[in-house]
Amino acid sequence: MKKNVGTIDAILRFVIAVLLAVLIYQGYFTGTLAIILGIAAAALVITGLLGWCGLYAMLGIRTCPRKE
């Protein structure tokens, strides 16, 4: 797997995941929506840590600089 998630993208993923987690914890989202958003937050953290996003790979998107 080639890295396709850049540093800024990874940081934004972590920030969004933390924001979602806080909103779920504080009760702004409940029930099925909270579960779906929790899974999305986990996916954001995992893809940010791995530096690889499957959706980016399918769409041919790269947010990290190319190594020459």
N, C-alpha and C positions, 0 to 999 in steps of 0.2 A: 504494500500500500504506500503510494507516494503521498507525502504531506500536501494537503490542499487547503488547509485552514491557517491563515496568517495570525500573527501575534495580536493585532488589533481586533480581529474577528474573534479570536479565542477569549480575549478580555471582555468583549461585548457579550459573548455567550455566557460567561460566568456572571456578569452583572445582571443580565436578564434572568438567569436561573435563580440567583439569590433573591431578586425582586419577586419572582413568582413564588418562591418558597415562603417568603415573609408574608405575602398577601394570602396565601393558603393558610399559613399558621394563624394569622390574625382573623381568619374567618370571612374574608371578603369573597372567597370562592368556596363552595361546599358541594358535596355530593359527587356526581359523575364528572362535572366540570373540574372540580379540584383534582380528581384522579387523573384526568386527561392532562391537565396542566402540570401536575407533578411528574408524570411520565415525560412530558416535553422538557421540563426543567432538567430531569436526569439525563435525557438525551443530549441536551446542550452541554452539560458538564462533561459527559463522556467524550463527545466529539471535540470539545475544547482541549481536553487532556490528551487525547490521541493525536490531534492535529489532522484528522481525516474525517470527512463528512461524506456519507454515501450519496446523499442528494446532490452535493456539489459534484461528485464523481460522475453521476448520471448526466448532469447538465453541462459538464465540461467547465465548471467554474473553479478558479484558483484565486485565493486571496493572499497567498504567500508568495514571496518573490521567487523567481526561477533561479536555480543554481546554474551558473555557466560552466 
